[in-house]
Amino acid sequence: MKDKAQFVPTAGGNEISSFQTKWSAPSNIALVKYWGKKELQIPCNPSVSFTLDQCRTTTSVRFERLIDKQDRFSLAIQYDGKSTPSFKPKVKTLIERILPYAPYLNEYHLQIDTVNSFPHSSGIASSASAMAALAAAIMDLEKQIYPSLTAEDQIKKCSFLARLGSGSAARSVEGPLVLWGEHAVTPVSSDLFGVRWTKAADVFTTYRDTILLVDKGQKEVSSTVGHDLMHNHPFAETRFAQAKAHYQALLTILEKGDMDRFSDLVEREALSLHAMMLTSSPSYILMHPNTIQIIKQVRTFRKTSGLHLTFTLDAGANVHLLYPAHEAEKIDQFIASDLRKYCQDNELIYDRVGTGLKKV
Ligand code: DP6
C-alpha cells in the first residue's frame, strides 16, 4: 500500500506510562539528487543515496506520560549535554507534522538528548540523521503501544516520519543504498518513504566517502530556500526529467558494477545540482575556489591513475570523494598529499557506506 492512510494507527493499544530509548542514525550522500519539492517534502524527482556509517546523530528520548491530561505534548531538548531551546521550534514543527500519524504523542512529555559524531560546525548537514534518529525513537514507543507492529512496517513508517522533518532524512534509515521517490522502473519506490535497494554489485557496498571540509561554516543559502527557488526555475522541468533518466541509468550502472560510468554520471549529477543554483533567480554560488581546484585534480588523477576516484557535492562547498575499498590505499595517499591542503584547517572526515539505524 502506498497511501499515507496506512500510517495512521488504530485506536487503543497499550498504556505506556514511561519509556526511554536511544537510537543512532547516519547521514547519507545522494548520488542522484533531490532538488525541488512539493508540500511536506514530496520530491519532484526520485533520488538514490549511499547511507554513511560514521557521520551519525545519536538521540535518546524519555517519554513520560502526562499526568494531568492536557492533550498536548511538551518538549525539553539537550544538544551535547546542554539545554538548547533554539532547537525547540524545529522539533516542535516536526512533531506537529507527525501527530496525525502518531496521535499518542500528545499524551507525553519528551526529554530529548542528542549528539552528533561530526562537529556541529563542519558544514555537514545534520538534519537527515537528526530527523531519522528522532523518528526511530518515536517508532520504538509506537512498538510498545502496538506490539503487533512488524519490523518491516516500523522501518517504513520511520522513514515516512523522518521525511516530514527533512526530505533527505527519508534515506537515513536503512542502507547501503536507498531509493526515494516514485519511478516506474522501481515499483517499490515511493514519494512517501525511502526503500533499501539490494541489487547493486558488491563493489559498491565497499565504497568509501572521504569528505573534504572546504568550508566549515553555515551555508549562505539553506537547502529549504534552494528547493523553493526551483518553483519558478526556467530549467526545472528539464532538470526533473534529467534526474529521472539519471536514476534509471544509475541503477543499471550499480547492478553491472560499472565504476567508470558511475564516475561519469555521479559527477554530472553533482554539477547539475549546482547549475540549478547558478541559474536560479536570485542566483547563488555555493562552490568555493577550492571546490573547483579539487574537482579538477580529481579528474586529472582519475585519468592518469586509472583509479575510480569520483566526486560529488551536496548543497555546499564541501566535496565528497567516493571510491572502492580495494583502491583506497593509493587514493588515500593522493588525498593526503594533494587534496587535503584545500580543506579549511586541513580537516576531512573519513567515512564509508553503512547500513542505517542502530539501537544503542
Ligand atoms: C542537495 O533534505 O536538506 O542534499 O527537505 O528542505 O529538509 P529539506 O531539504 P534537504 O535537501 C537535500 C538536498 C541535497 C540533495 C539530496 O540529499 O538529495
Boltz pocket constraint, residues with backbone or C-beta under 6 A from the ligand:
constraints:
  - pocket:
      binder: B
      contacts: [[A, 28], [A, 29], [A, 30], [A, 32], [A, 33], [A, 34], [A, 35], [A, 37], [A, 41], [A, 47], [A, 125], [A, 127], [A, 163], [A, 165], [A, 166], [A, 167], [A, 168], [A, 169], [A, 223], [A, 224], [A, 227], [A, 273], [A, 313], [A, 314], [A, 315]]
      max_distance: 6.0
